[in-house]
Amino acid sequence: MVQLHQKHIPVHIRCQVCAIADESIYHALVGCYFAVQCWKTWDPGIQINEEMEFNVWLEGSLNVKTKKQRAEIVTLCWAIWLARNEVVWNKKAMMVNRVDAGAKEYLTQWNEAQVKSFKVSLQPWADGDGVVSWVKPQQNS
Ligand SMILES: [Zn+2]
């Protein structure tokens, strides 16, 4: 909302979850009380500071973590964003355990997808494999 307001879009910039602070990206994904509860549940070792630029926070958080922790940080940001959208657009209650479970499930599926190897056939189509090719029509004589 803060970003929209800066672009002169007439919106209320107050956070729709807590109604205490302005809804910056950092506040929505890290500093809002709901986000703080989610981060405490996961505890990937991030710092939660006073209001700051999200990109500065993210860069600092990702630079000093392991690959596993970086994946957790990005996944939890995504899960918190989805939960906030459910509040704003569908008027659903935000529940930390639901965000926690959804993020862990998503991360598990993502990790499993990373280790599976897919063998792609590089062989060209062969005669008789069912492929129909375009054929130049015969000219009328
Ligand atoms: Zn808030």
Backbone and ligand atoms as CSV (ligand in chain L), in Angstrom:
chain,resi,resn,atom,element,x,y,z
A,1,MET,N,N,0.821,-1.190,0.000
A,1,MET,CA,C,0.000,0.000,0.000
A,1,MET,C,C,0.867,1.257,0.000
A,2,VAL,N,N,1.974,1.202,0.705
A,2,VAL,CA,C,2.880,2.348,0.713
A,2,VAL,C,C,3.412,2.604,-0.699
A,3,GLN,N,N,3.733,1.530,-1.402
A,3,GLN,CA,C,4.240,1.667,-2.776
A,3,GLN,C,C,3.174,2.284,-3.681
A,4,LEU,N,N,1.933,1.838,-3.540
A,4,LEU,CA,C,0.850,2.404,-4.345
A,4,LEU,C,C,0.636,3.872,-4.008
A,5,HIS,N,N,0.695,4.183,-2.710
A,5,HIS,CA,C,0.512,5.564,-2.264
A,5,HIS,C,C,1.596,6.477,-2.845
A,6,GLN,N,N,2.830,5.962,-2.893
A,6,GLN,CA,C,3.932,6.753,-3.456
A,6,GLN,C,C,3.728,7.024,-4.945
A,7,LYS,N,N,2.958,6.170,-5.592
A,7,LYS,CA,C,2.663,6.351,-7.016
A,7,LYS,C,C,1.338,7.087,-7.222
A,8,HIS,N,N,0.882,7.737,-6.146
A,8,HIS,CA,C,-0.310,8.587,-6.165
A,8,HIS,C,C,-1.600,7.815,-6.444
A,9,ILE,N,N,-1.625,6.546,-6.060
A,9,ILE,CA,C,-2.860,5.766,-6.117
A,9,ILE,C,C,-3.596,6.025,-4.796
A,10,PRO,N,N,-4.865,6.405,-4.860
A,10,PRO,CA,C,-5.576,6.724,-3.614
A,10,PRO,C,C,-5.963,5.463,-2.827
A,11,VAL,N,N,-5.081,5.051,-1.920
A,11,VAL,CA,C,-5.337,3.865,-1.096
A,11,VAL,C,C,-5.069,4.207,0.363
A,12,HIS,N,N,-5.621,3.414,1.257
A,12,HIS,CA,C,-5.290,3.531,2.668
A,12,HIS,C,C,-4.008,2.748,2.897
A,13,ILE,N,N,-3.009,3.391,3.459
A,13,ILE,CA,C,-1.711,2.732,3.588
A,13,ILE,C,C,-1.571,1.939,4.879
A,14,ARG,N,N,-2.553,1.986,5.728
A,14,ARG,CA,C,-2.482,1.272,6.998
A,14,ARG,C,C,-2.584,-0.235,6.740
A,15,CYS,N,N,-1.792,-0.995,7.455
A,15,CYS,CA,C,-1.790,-2.456,7.326
A,15,CYS,C,C,-3.186,-3.006,7.627
A,16,GLN,N,N,-3.700,-3.846,6.751
A,16,GLN,CA,C,-5.039,-4.394,6.923
A,16,GLN,C,C,-5.067,-5.575,7.888
A,17,VAL,N,N,-3.907,-6.015,8.320
A,17,VAL,CA,C,-3.854,-7.118,9.279
A,17,VAL,C,C,-3.808,-6.584,10.710
A,18,CYS,N,N,-2.908,-5.645,10.974
A,18,CYS,CA,C,-2.761,-5.154,12.348
A,18,CYS,C,C,-3.373,-3.770,12.559
A,19,ALA,N,N,-3.519,-3.006,11.487
A,19,ALA,CA,C,-4.059,-1.644,11.565
A,19,ALA,C,C,-3.246,-0.741,12.490
A,20,ILE,N,N,-1.978,-1.089,12.680
A,20,ILE,CA,C,-1.114,-0.299,13.561
A,20,ILE,C,C,-0.094,0.501,12.757
A,21,ALA,N,N,0.528,-0.161,11.789
A,21,ALA,CA,C,1.604,0.471,11.022
A,21,ALA,C,C,1.212,0.601,9.558
A,22,ASP,N,N,1.971,1.393,8.822
A,22,ASP,CA,C,1.753,1.482,7.383
A,22,ASP,C,C,2.243,0.196,6.723
A,23,GLU,N,N,1.564,-0.194,5.652
A,23,GLU,CA,C,1.862,-1.476,5.021
A,23,GLU,C,C,2.956,-1.336,3.961
A,24,SER,N,N,4.195,-1.314,4.433
A,24,SER,CA,C,5.339,-1.389,3.517
A,24,SER,C,C,5.581,-2.868,3.212
A,25,ILE,N,N,6.465,-3.129,2.272
A,25,ILE,CA,C,6.783,-4.531,1.969
A,25,ILE,C,C,7.413,-5.187,3.196
A,26,TYR,N,N,8.353,-4.460,3.833
A,26,TYR,CA,C,9.013,-5.006,5.018
A,26,TYR,C,C,7.997,-5.297,6.117
A,27,HIS,N,N,7.097,-4.337,6.348
A,27,HIS,CA,C,6.113,-4.552,7.402
A,27,HIS,C,C,5.252,-5.777,7.094
A,28,ALA,N,N,4.774,-5.883,5.853
A,28,ALA,CA,C,3.871,-6.979,5.496
A,28,ALA,C,C,4.536,-8.343,5.663
A,29,LEU,N,N,5.788,-8.467,5.252
A,29,LEU,CA,C,6.429,-9.783,5.212
A,29,LEU,C,C,7.312,-10.092,6.415
A,30,VAL,N,N,7.676,-9.062,7.181
A,30,VAL,CA,C,8.610,-9.300,8.286
A,30,VAL,C,C,8.140,-8.671,9.599
A,31,GLY,N,N,7.800,-7.400,9.560
A,31,GLY,CA,C,7.606,-6.655,10.800
A,31,GLY,C,C,6.222,-6.698,11.406
A,32,CYS,N,N,5.205,-7.018,10.629
A,32,CYS,CA,C,3.844,-7.082,11.159
A,32,CYS,C,C,3.773,-8.181,12.225
A,33,TYR,N,N,2.968,-7.974,13.247
A,33,TYR,CA,C,2.969,-8.938,14.354
A,33,TYR,C,C,2.702,-10.355,13.887
A,34,PHE,N,N,1.836,-10.498,12.869
A,34,PHE,CA,C,1.553,-11.848,12.365
A,34,PHE,C,C,2.787,-12.458,11.723
A,35,ALA,N,N,3.483,-11.651,10.913
A,35,ALA,CA,C,4.706,-12.138,10.271
A,35,ALA,C,C,5.754,-12.501,11.320
A,36,VAL,N,N,5.852,-11.684,12.358
A,36,VAL,CA,C,6.823,-11.958,13.423
A,36,VAL,C,C,6.542,-13.322,14.052
A,37,GLN,N,N,5.255,-13.620,14.283
A,37,GLN,CA,C,4.900,-14.931,14.862
A,37,GLN,C,C,5.312,-16.066,13.930
A,38,CYS,N,N,5.111,-15.876,12.630
A,38,CYS,CA,C,5.512,-16.898,11.658
A,38,CYS,C,C,7.023,-17.092,11.672
A,39,TRP,N,N,7.770,-15.985,11.709
A,39,TRP,CA,C,9.242,-16.090,11.722
A,39,TRP,C,C,9.723,-16.777,12.987
A,40,LYS,N,N,9.063,-16.522,14.114
A,40,LYS,CA,C,9.467,-17.169,15.365
A,40,LYS,C,C,9.233,-18.675,15.293
A,41,THR,N,N,8.159,-19.081,14.612
A,41,THR,CA,C,7.857,-20.499,14.477
A,41,THR,C,C,8.924,-21.206,13.648
A,42,TRP,N,N,9.325,-20.573,12.556
A,42,TRP,CA,C,10.317,-21.201,11.667
A,42,TRP,C,C,11.734,-21.038,12.168
A,43,ASP,N,N,12.019,-19.856,12.662
A,43,ASP,CA,C,13.328,-19.510,13.197
A,43,ASP,C,C,14.493,-19.879,12.283
A,44,PRO,N,N,14.538,-19.280,11.082
A,44,PRO,CA,C,15.722,-19.503,10.234
A,44,PRO,C,C,16.871,-18.580,10.624
A,45,GLY,N,N,16.766,-17.960,11.799
A,45,GLY,CA,C,17.854,-17.118,12.281
A,45,GLY,C,C,17.897,-15.732,11.682
A,46,ILE,N,N,16.760,-15.197,11.324
A,46,ILE,CA,C,16.746,-13.861,10.730
A,46,ILE,C,C,16.692,-12.786,11.799
A,47,GLN,N,N,17.071,-11.589,11.419
A,47,GLN,CA,C,16.972,-10.430,12.285
A,47,GLN,C,C,15.690,-9.686,11.955
A,48,ILE,N,N,14.935,-9.336,12.984
A,48,ILE,CA,C,13.758,-8.500,12.780
A,48,ILE,C,C,14.055,-7.169,13.445
A,49,ASN,N,N,14.210,-6.156,12.620
A,49,ASN,CA,C,14.634,-4.846,13.102
A,49,ASN,C,C,13.468,-3.876,13.070
A,50,GLU,N,N,13.807,-2.648,13.343
A,50,GLU,CA,C,12.839,-1.581,13.141
A,50,GLU,C,C,12.535,-1.520,11.646
A,51,GLU,N,N,11.550,-0.745,11.319
A,51,GLU,CA,C,11.162,-0.606,9.915
A,51,GLU,C,C,12.384,-0.320,9.048
A,52,MET,N,N,12.540,-1.061,7.984
A,52,MET,CA,C,13.652,-0.867,7.065
A,52,MET,C,C,13.211,-1.247,5.656
A,53,GLU,N,N,14.070,-0.991,4.701
A,53,GLU,CA,C,13.753,-1.359,3.322
A,53,GLU,C,C,13.798,-2.875,3.200
A,54,PHE,N,N,12.780,-3.451,2.572
A,54,PHE,CA,C,12.698,-4.898,2.459
A,54,PHE,C,C,13.894,-5.468,1.708
A,55,ASN,N,N,14.283,-4.808,0.607
A,55,ASN,CA,C,15.384,-5.358,-0.182
A,55,ASN,C,C,16.694,-5.374,0.604
A,56,VAL,N,N,16.890,-4.396,1.479
A,56,VAL,CA,C,18.091,-4.368,2.323
A,56,VAL,C,C,18.032,-5.527,3.315
A,57,TRP,N,N,16.867,-5.706,3.935
A,57,TRP,CA,C,16.693,-6.810,4.888
A,57,TRP,C,C,16.901,-8.157,4.207
A,58,LEU,N,N,16.287,-8.327,3.031
A,58,LEU,CA,C,16.371,-9.616,2.338
A,58,LEU,C,C,17.809,-9.907,1.927
A,59,GLU,N,N,18.481,-8.911,1.372
A,59,GLU,CA,C,19.856,-9.121,0.942
A,59,GLU,C,C,20.734,-9.508,2.132
A,60,GLY,N,N,20.555,-8.815,3.243
A,60,GLY,CA,C,21.326,-9.139,4.439
A,60,GLY,C,C,20.985,-10.520,4.974
A,61,SER,N,N,19.711,-10.883,4.910
A,61,SER,CA,C,19.288,-12.190,5.419
A,61,SER,C,C,19.806,-13.322,4.550
A,62,LEU,N,N,19.802,-13.129,3.247
A,62,LEU,CA,C,20.205,-14.203,2.341
A,62,LEU,C,C,21.712,-14.353,2.237
A,63,ASN,N,N,22.439,-13.289,2.496
A,63,ASN,CA,C,23.895,-13.340,2.332
A,63,ASN,C,C,24.592,-14.198,3.373
A,64,VAL,N,N,24.015,-14.312,4.533
A,64,VAL,CA,C,24.741,-14.965,5.623
A,64,VAL,C,C,24.155,-16.323,5.993
A,65,LYS,N,N,23.269,-16.846,5.185
A,65,LYS,CA,C,22.601,-18.087,5.538
A,65,LYS,C,C,23.036,-19.226,4.623
A,66,THR,N,N,22.721,-20.433,5.077
A,66,THR,CA,C,22.966,-21.610,4.251
A,66,THR,C,C,21.906,-21.667,3.150
A,67,LYS,N,N,22.139,-22.531,2.171
A,67,LYS,CA,C,21.179,-22.688,1.078
A,67,LYS,C,C,19.814,-23.105,1.632
A,68,LYS,N,N,19.825,-23.996,2.626
A,68,LYS,CA,C,18.565,-24.461,3.232
A,68,LYS,C,C,17.837,-23.299,3.910
A,69,GLN,N,N,18.576,-22.478,4.637
A,69,GLN,CA,C,17.952,-21.343,5.331
A,69,GLN,C,C,17.452,-20.294,4.337
A,70,ARG,N,N,18.200,-20.096,3.261
A,70,ARG,CA,C,17.745,-19.132,2.246
A,70,ARG,C,C,16.428,-19.594,1.634
A,71,ALA,N,N,16.325,-20.902,1.371
A,71,ALA,CA,C,15.079,-21.447,0.826
A,71,ALA,C,C,13.937,-21.256,1.814
A,72,GLU,N,N,14.223,-21.446,3.106
A,72,GLU,CA,C,13.194,-21.260,4.131
A,72,GLU,C,C,12.732,-19.806,4.191
A,73,ILE,N,N,13.685,-18.885,4.111
A,73,ILE,CA,C,13.351,-17.457,4.186
A,73,ILE,C,C,12.448,-17.055,3.031
A,74,VAL,N,N,12.829,-17.440,1.832
A,74,VAL,CA,C,12.050,-17.059,0.653
A,74,VAL,C,C,10.673,-17.730,0.685
A,75,THR,N,N,10.645,-18.999,1.092
A,75,THR,CA,C,9.373,-19.717,1.156
A,75,THR,C,C,8.438,-19.095,2.188
A,76,LEU,N,N,8.978,-18.727,3.336
A,76,LEU,CA,C,8.111,-18.138,4.355
A,76,LEU,C,C,7.609,-16.761,3.931
A,77,CYS,N,N,8.445,-15.989,3.264
A,77,CYS,CA,C,7.967,-14.705,2.703
A,77,CYS,C,C,6.775,-14.963,1.788
A,78,TRP,N,N,6.900,-15.953,0.929
A,78,TRP,CA,C,5.836,-16.296,-0.007
A,78,TRP,C,C,4.570,-16.729,0.740
A,79,ALA,N,N,4.735,-17.577,1.748
A,79,ALA,CA,C,3.583,-18.086,2.492
A,79,ALA,C,C,2.878,-16.955,3.254
A,80,ILE,N,N,3.656,-16.039,3.823
A,80,ILE,CA,C,3.059,-14.902,4.534
A,80,ILE,C,C,2.306,-14.021,3.547
A,81,TRP,N,N,2.888,-13.823,2.381
A,81,TRP,CA,C,2.225,-13.014,1.352
A,81,TRP,C,C,0.884,-13.650,0.948
A,82,LEU,N,N,0.886,-14.965,0.739
A,82,LEU,CA,C,-0.360,-15.660,0.393
A,82,LEU,C,C,-1.398,-15.500,1.496
A,83,ALA,N,N,-0.974,-15.639,2.751
A,83,ALA,CA,C,-1.904,-15.533,3.877
A,83,ALA,C,C,-2.477,-14.123,3.965
A,84,ARG,N,N,-1.639,-13.128,3.730
A,84,ARG,CA,C,-2.129,-11.741,3.750
A,84,ARG,C,C,-3.162,-11.527,2.647
A,85,ASN,N,N,-2.913,-12.100,1.492
A,85,ASN,CA,C,-3.881,-11.972,0.397
A,85,ASN,C,C,-5.217,-12.607,0.761
A,86,GLU,N,N,-5.159,-13.709,1.499
A,86,GLU,CA,C,-6.401,-14.354,1.937
A,86,GLU,C,C,-7.186,-13.423,2.878
A,87,VAL,N,N,-6.492,-12.674,3.689
A,87,VAL,CA,C,-7.156,-11.715,4.580
A,87,VAL,C,C,-7.776,-10.586,3.770
A,88,VAL,N,N,-6.967,-10.006,2.894
A,88,VAL,CA,C,-7.399,-8.822,2.159
A,88,VAL,C,C,-8.506,-9.141,1.162
A,89,TRP,N,N,-8.349,-10.215,0.417
A,89,TRP,CA,C,-9.280,-10.490,-0.685
A,89,TRP,C,C,-10.406,-11.442,-0.312
A,90,ASN,N,N,-10.157,-12.358,0.612
A,90,ASN,CA,C,-11.178,-13.359,0.946
A,90,ASN,C,C,-11.654,-13.275,2.391
A,91,LYS,N,N,-11.172,-12.272,3.116
A,91,LYS,CA,C,-11.594,-12.038,4.501
A,91,LYS,C,C,-11.391,-13.258,5.399
A,92,LYS,N,N,-10.349,-14.036,5.121
A,92,LYS,CA,C,-10.052,-15.201,5.953
A,92,LYS,C,C,-9.131,-14.807,7.096
A,93,ALA,N,N,-9.251,-15.522,8.181
A,93,ALA,CA,C,-8.391,-15.271,9.329
A,93,ALA,C,C,-6.990,-15.802,9.050
A,94,MET,N,N,-5.995,-15.089,9.564
A,94,MET,CA,C,-4.623,-15.547,9.416
A,94,MET,C,C,-4.280,-16.435,10.598
A,95,MET,N,N,-3.744,-17.603,10.297
A,95,MET,CA,C,-3.372,-18.526,11.353
A,95,MET,C,C,-1.918,-18.941,11.148
A,96,VAL,N,N,-1.133,-18.740,12.184
A,96,VAL,CA,C,0.297,-19.019,12.084
A,96,VAL,C,C,0.547,-20.484,11.739
A,97,ASN,N,N,-0.201,-21.388,12.385
A,97,ASN,CA,C,0.044,-22.814,12.126
A,97,ASN,C,C,-0.298,-23.203,10.691
A,98,ARG,N,N,-1.273,-22.517,10.101
A,98,ARG,CA,C,-1.632,-22.799,8.710
A,98,ARG,C,C,-0.532,-22.307,7.760
A,99,VAL,N,N,-0.013,-21.130,8.041
A,99,VAL,CA,C,1.096,-20.601,7.227
A,99,VAL,C,C,2.317,-21.495,7.380
A,100,ASP,N,N,2.591,-21.894,8.604
A,100,ASP,CA,C,3.732,-22.762,8.892
A,100,ASP,C,C,3.614,-24.076,8.132
A,101,ALA,N,N,2.457,-24.718,8.222
A,101,ALA,CA,C,2.264,-26.018,7.561
A,101,ALA,C,C,2.313,-25.868,6.043
A,102,GLY,N,N,1.673,-24.829,5.525
A,102,GLY,CA,C,1.663,-24.623,4.075
A,102,GLY,C,C,3.053,-24.357,3.534
A,103,ALA,N,N,3.822,-23.558,4.255
A,103,ALA,CA,C,5.177,-23.239,3.807
A,103,ALA,C,C,6.063,-24.479,3.850
A,104,LYS,N,N,5.936,-25.279,4.903
A,104,LYS,CA,C,6.756,-26.487,4.996
A,104,LYS,C,C,6.400,-27.483,3.899
A,105,GLU,N,N,5.115,-27.614,3.607
A,105,GLU,CA,C,4.682,-28.516,2.548
A,105,GLU,C,C,5.212,-28.044,1.198
A,106,TYR,N,N,5.103,-26.750,0.956
A,106,TYR,CA,C,5.595,-26.186,-0.301
A,106,TYR,C,C,7.096,-26.422,-0.442
A,107,LEU,N,N,7.829,-26.184,0.647
A,107,LEU,CA,C,9.280,-26.347,0.609
A,107,LEU,C,C,9.670,-27.811,0.412
A,108,THR,N,N,8.940,-28.708,1.044
A,108,THR,CA,C,9.206,-30.135,0.867
A,108,THR,C,C,9.009,-30.536,-0.586
A,109,GLN,N,N,7.910,-30.085,-1.170
A,109,GLN,CA,C,7.646,-30.420,-2.577
A,109,GLN,C,C,8.707,-29.819,-3.488
A,110,TRP,N,N,9.116,-28.592,-3.191
A,110,TRP,CA,C,10.132,-27.935,-4.014
A,110,TRP,C,C,11.458,-28.699,-3.924
A,111,ASN,N,N,11.831,-29.092,-2.703
A,111,ASN,CA,C,13.078,-29.844,-2.526
A,111,ASN,C,C,13.032,-31.185,-3.239
A,112,GLU,N,N,11.897,-31.865,-3.170
A,112,GLU,CA,C,11.768,-33.145,-3.868
A,112,GLU,C,C,11.872,-32.962,-5.371
A,113,ALA,N,N,11.315,-31.880,-5.869
A,113,ALA,CA,C,11.383,-31.620,-7.307
A,113,ALA,C,C,12.813,-31.334,-7.751
A,114,GLN,N,N,13.646,-30.822,-6.835
A,114,GLN,CA,C,15.020,-30.493,-7.207
A,114,GLN,C,C,15.897,-31.728,-7.357
A,115,VAL,N,N,15.582,-32.810,-6.651
A,115,VAL,CA,C,16.451,-33.991,-6.697
A,115,VAL,C,C,16.036,-35.003,-7.749
A,116,LYS,N,N,14.833,-34.888,-8.250
A,116,LYS,CA,C,14.399,-35.822,-9.277
A,116,LYS,C,C,15.089,-35.485,-10.584
A,117,SER,N,N,15.528,-36.514,-11.265
A,117,SER,CA,C,16.152,-36.274,-12.565
A,117,SER,C,C,15.176,-36.662,-13.654
A,118,PHE,N,N,15.124,-35.842,-14.607
A,118,PHE,CA,C,14.245,-36.103,-15.728
A,118,PHE,C,C,15.101,-36.440,-16.937
A,119,LYS,N,N,14.864,-37.601,-17.525
A,119,LYS,CA,C,15.597,-37.985,-18.716
A,119,LYS,C,C,14.776,-37.585,-19.933
A,120,VAL,N,N,15.343,-36.717,-20.688
A,120,VAL,CA,C,14.660,-36.217,-21.866
A,120,VAL,C,C,15.192,-36.966,-23.083
A,121,SER,N,N,14.288,-37.459,-23.850
A,121,SER,CA,C,14.691,-38.143,-25.073
A,121,SER,C,C,15.140,-37.110,-26.097
A,122,LEU,N,N,16.332,-37.282,-26.564
A,122,LEU,CA,C,16.845,-36.360,-27.572
A,122,LEU,C,C,16.793,-36.973,-28.964
A,123,GLN,N,N,16.183,-38.147,-29.027
A,123,GLN,CA,C,16.112,-38.786,-30.336
A,123,GLN,C,C,15.046,-38.106,-31.187
A,124,PRO,N,N,15.353,-37.897,-32.457
A,124,PRO,CA,C,14.360,-37.283,-33.341
A,124,PRO,C,C,13.216,-38.238,-33.622
A,125,TRP,N,N,12.155,-37.693,-34.122
A,125,TRP,CA,C,11.009,-38.521,-34.474
A,125,TRP,C,C,11.431,-39.574,-35.495
A,126,ALA,N,N,10.864,-40.726,-35.360
A,126,ALA,CA,C,11.174,-41.809,-36.300
A,126,ALA,C,C,9.924,-42.150,-37.097
A,127,ASP,N,N,10.136,-42.731,-38.273
A,127,ASP,CA,C,9.002,-43.157,-39.088
A,127,ASP,C,C,8.165,-44.151,-38.301
A,128,GLY,N,N,6.848,-44.035,-38.421
A,128,GLY,CA,C,5.963,-44.986,-37.776
A,128,GLY,C,C,5.686,-44.687,-36.320
A,129,ASP,N,N,6.117,-43.563,-35.782
A,129,ASP,CA,C,5.860,-43.252,-34.374
A,129,ASP,C,C,4.570,-42.461,-34.173
A,130,GLY,N,N,3.807,-42.282,-35.249
A,130,GLY,CA,C,2.527,-41.614,-35.128
A,130,GLY,C,C,2.566,-40.136,-35.444
A,131,VAL,N,N,3.726,-39.605,-35.684
A,131,VAL,CA,C,3.833,-38.187,-35.971
A,131,VAL,C,C,3.385,-37.921,-37.407
A,132,VAL,N,N,2.525,-36.934,-37.560
A,132,VAL,CA,C,2.049,-36.569,-38.890
A,132,VAL,C,C,2.780,-35.294,-39.306
A,133,SER,N,N,3.355,-35.302,-40.438
A,133,SER,CA,C,4.099,-34.147,-40.915
A,133,SER,C,C,3.344,-33.446,-42.030
A,134,TRP,N,N,3.604,-32.172,-42.169
A,134,TRP,CA,C,2.998,-31.394,-43.234
A,134,TRP,C,C,3.639,-31.812,-44.544
A,135,VAL,N,N,2.831,-31.951,-45.539
A,135,VAL,CA,C,3.327,-32.328,-46.873
A,135,VAL,C,C,2.845,-31.284,-47.851
A,136,LYS,N,N,3.743,-30.833,-48.677
A,136,LYS,CA,C,3.421,-29.817,-49.689
A,136,LYS,C,C,2.331,-30.369,-50.608
A,137,PRO,N,N,1.251,-29.586,-50.749
A,137,PRO,CA,C,0.187,-30.090,-51.648
A,137,PRO,C,C,0.686,-30.187,-53.094
A,138,GLN,N,N,0.106,-31.116,-53.802
A,138,GLN,CA,C,0.507,-31.279,-55.199
A,138,GLN,C,C,-0.109,-30.155,-56.016
A,139,GLN,N,N,0.644,-29.675,-56.959
A,139,GLN,CA,C,0.151,-28.594,-57.807
A,139,GLN,C,C,-0.748,-29.183,-58.889
A,140,ASN,N,N,-1.811,-28.421,-59.210
A,140,ASN,CA,C,-2.674,-28.864,-60.312
A,140,ASN,C,C,-1.953,-28.634,-61.614
A,141,SER,N,N,-2.006,-29.579,-62.501
A,141,SER,CA,C,-1.315,-29.410,-63.782
A,141,SER,C,C,-2.257,-28.970,-64.867
L,1,ZN,ZN,ZN,0.591,-5.090,10.178
